[in-house]
Amino acid sequence: QANRPPRNPVRFILTDVITARDKVKKDPTLTQAAMALEVSDYADRKMTPATLKVDAALGAINKRITEAEAKLRDGIPGHANGSMATEVRAHVKAMASIPDRMKFMRELIAAGDTESVAAVLKAKPFLSGLSRPEVDMLLHQYNLTVQPDLLPRIDFMKKAREHLERASAPFILDAQRAVGVKSETVKRLRDAKAAAKLN
């Protein structure tokens, strides 16, 4: 159930609107225009809280995605001080090339040698012969290694967001069909009613 995409609340009101439209048609005192306004007003009352729920759901998903992605940039435990940390950085910097340094660092990460990894990644990049983007890449890999479920979770949340956005997009058109009158027609009727209202 935790991996099920969020339910789209806006889909549940369409049947109510259609039922209301059929019910209003049975009122002999209402003209076609009055019926249209009655059903449209009912749909608006139903749609507003439903669309707010969708906005809230999307906001919650976006917040969780942002928080999860921030964890990919989290720092690591340990420190970059001390003679051992200095020796680790010197060892890395003395390597022949950047690919060699990156390979060595990835091996340290895979081995779980957090102390040695911290000695490099928590210090200024140039002290180990690395650039800031390279350090960021290694930090990203470290966080994925210690939190292997992070990327699948982010991927699932993004798919859930896409599902909700895709399902919600046609809602206004579906609601208009349920009302049975185009929104432009409803606006024209409301304007005419307001203009004819007695003071």
C-alpha positions as CSV (number, residue, x, y, z in Angstrom):
1,Q,0.0,0.0,0.0
2,A,3.0,2.3,0.7
3,N,4.0,2.0,-3.0
4,R,0.5,2.8,-4.4
5,P,0.2,6.2,-6.2
6,P,-1.9,8.7,-4.4
7,R,-5.6,8.6,-5.1
8,N,-6.9,11.5,-7.1
9,P,-9.8,13.2,-5.1
10,V,-11.1,15.2,-8.1
11,R,-12.3,12.1,-9.9
12,F,-14.9,11.2,-7.2
13,I,-17.1,14.3,-7.7
14,L,-18.0,13.8,-11.3
15,T,-20.7,11.2,-10.6
16,D,-22.2,13.6,-8.0
17,V,-22.4,16.4,-10.5
18,I,-24.0,14.2,-13.1
19,T,-26.5,13.0,-10.5
20,A,-27.3,16.6,-9.5
21,R,-27.8,17.5,-13.2
22,D,-30.3,14.7,-13.6
23,K,-32.1,15.7,-10.4
24,V,-32.4,19.3,-11.4
25,K,-33.9,18.4,-14.8
26,K,-36.9,17.1,-12.9
27,D,-37.7,20.5,-11.4
28,P,-40.5,21.9,-13.6
29,T,-40.1,25.4,-12.2
30,L,-36.6,25.9,-13.7
31,T,-35.8,27.1,-17.2
32,Q,-32.9,25.6,-19.1
33,A,-30.7,28.6,-18.1
34,A,-31.6,28.3,-14.4
35,M,-30.9,24.6,-14.5
36,A,-27.4,25.3,-16.0
37,L,-26.6,27.8,-13.3
38,E,-27.9,25.5,-10.6
39,V,-25.8,22.6,-11.7
40,S,-22.7,24.8,-12.3
41,D,-23.0,26.3,-8.8
42,Y,-23.2,22.8,-7.4
43,A,-20.1,21.7,-9.4
44,D,-18.2,24.7,-8.2
45,R,-18.9,23.9,-4.6
46,K,-17.7,20.4,-5.2
47,M,-14.7,21.2,-7.3
48,T,-13.1,23.8,-5.1
49,P,-12.2,21.5,-2.1
50,A,-11.3,18.8,-4.5
51,T,-8.8,20.9,-6.5
52,L,-7.4,22.2,-3.2
53,K,-6.8,18.6,-2.1
54,V,-4.9,17.9,-5.4
55,D,-2.8,21.0,-4.8
56,A,-2.1,19.9,-1.3
57,A,-1.1,16.4,-2.4
58,L,1.2,17.8,-5.1
59,G,2.7,20.2,-2.6
60,A,3.4,17.3,-0.1
61,I,4.9,15.2,-2.8
62,N,7.2,18.0,-4.0
63,K,8.3,18.7,-0.4
64,R,9.2,15.0,0.1
65,I,11.1,14.9,-3.2
66,T,13.1,18.0,-2.3
67,E,13.9,16.5,1.1
68,A,15.0,13.2,-0.4
69,E,17.2,14.9,-3.0
70,A,18.8,17.0,-0.3
71,K,19.9,13.8,1.4
72,L,22.0,13.1,-1.7
73,R,24.1,16.2,-0.8
74,D,24.3,15.4,2.9
75,G,27.7,15.6,4.6
76,I,29.4,12.5,6.1
77,P,30.5,11.7,9.6
78,G,34.1,12.1,10.5
79,H,36.5,14.9,10.2
80,A,39.3,16.2,8.0
81,N,41.7,17.1,10.8
82,G,44.7,15.2,12.1
83,S,47.9,13.7,10.7
84,M,46.1,10.6,9.3
85,A,43.6,12.7,7.3
86,T,46.6,14.8,6.0
87,E,48.3,11.6,4.9
88,V,45.2,10.3,3.2
89,R,44.8,13.5,1.2
90,A,48.5,13.5,0.2
91,H,48.2,9.9,-0.9
92,V,45.2,10.7,-3.1
93,K,46.9,13.9,-4.5
94,A,50.0,11.9,-5.4
95,M,48.1,9.6,-7.7
96,A,48.9,9.9,-11.4
97,S,45.6,11.1,-12.7
98,I,42.1,12.2,-11.7
99,P,40.6,8.9,-12.9
100,D,43.0,7.1,-10.5
101,R,41.9,9.3,-7.6
102,M,38.2,8.8,-8.4
103,K,38.7,5.1,-8.7
104,F,40.5,5.0,-5.3
105,M,37.9,7.1,-3.6
106,R,35.1,4.9,-5.0
107,E,36.9,1.8,-3.6
108,L,37.1,3.5,-0.2
109,I,33.3,4.3,-0.3
110,A,32.5,0.7,-1.4
111,A,34.6,-0.6,1.4
112,G,32.9,1.5,4.0
113,D,36.0,3.4,5.0
114,T,34.2,6.5,6.1
115,E,37.1,7.9,8.0
116,S,39.3,8.0,4.9
117,V,36.5,9.2,2.7
118,A,35.8,12.0,5.2
119,A,39.5,13.0,5.2
120,V,39.2,13.9,1.5
121,L,35.6,15.0,1.1
122,K,35.4,17.2,4.2
123,A,38.5,19.1,3.3
124,K,39.2,21.6,0.5
125,P,39.1,19.7,-2.8
126,F,42.5,21.0,-4.0
127,L,44.2,19.4,-1.1
128,S,43.5,16.0,-2.6
129,G,43.9,17.1,-6.3
130,L,40.2,17.1,-6.9
131,S,37.7,19.7,-8.1
132,R,34.5,20.7,-6.4
133,P,32.3,18.9,-9.0
134,E,34.4,15.7,-8.4
135,V,34.0,16.0,-4.7
136,D,30.2,16.5,-5.1
137,M,30.0,13.5,-7.3
138,L,31.8,11.3,-4.7
139,L,29.6,12.7,-2.0
140,H,26.5,11.8,-4.0
141,Q,27.9,8.3,-4.5
142,Y,28.6,8.0,-0.8
143,N,25.1,8.9,0.2
144,L,23.7,6.5,-2.3
145,T,25.9,3.8,-0.9
146,V,24.8,4.3,2.7
147,Q,21.1,5.0,1.7
148,P,20.5,2.5,-1.2
149,D,16.7,3.0,-1.1
150,L,17.0,6.7,-1.7
151,L,17.0,6.8,-5.5
152,P,14.1,4.2,-5.9
153,R,12.1,6.3,-3.4
154,I,12.7,9.5,-5.3
155,D,11.8,7.8,-8.6
156,F,8.6,6.4,-7.1
157,M,7.6,9.8,-5.7
158,K,8.2,11.5,-9.1
159,K,6.1,8.9,-10.9
160,A,3.4,9.4,-8.3
161,R,3.5,13.2,-9.0
162,E,3.3,12.6,-12.7
163,H,0.4,10.2,-12.2
164,L,-1.5,12.8,-10.1
165,E,-0.8,15.6,-12.6
166,R,-1.8,13.5,-15.6
167,A,-5.0,12.4,-13.9
168,S,-6.0,15.9,-12.8
169,A,-5.2,17.7,-16.0
170,P,-8.5,16.8,-17.8
171,F,-10.6,17.3,-14.8
172,I,-11.9,20.8,-15.7
173,L,-13.1,19.5,-19.1
174,D,-14.6,16.4,-17.5
175,A,-16.4,18.5,-15.0
176,Q,-17.7,20.8,-17.8
177,R,-19.1,17.7,-19.5
178,A,-20.7,16.6,-16.3
179,V,-22.4,19.9,-15.9
180,G,-23.6,19.7,-19.5
181,V,-22.9,23.3,-20.4
182,K,-19.8,25.0,-21.6
183,S,-18.1,27.4,-19.1
184,E,-18.5,30.3,-21.5
185,T,-22.2,29.7,-21.6
186,V,-22.4,29.6,-17.8
187,K,-20.4,32.9,-17.6
188,R,-22.8,34.5,-20.1
189,L,-25.8,33.4,-18.1
190,R,-24.4,34.6,-14.9
191,D,-23.5,38.0,-16.4
192,A,-27.0,38.3,-17.8
193,K,-28.6,37.3,-14.4
194,A,-26.4,39.9,-12.6
195,A,-27.3,42.6,-15.1
196,A,-31.1,41.9,-14.7
197,K,-31.0,41.8,-11.0
198,L,-33.3,44.3,-9.3
199,N,-31.7,46.9,-7.0
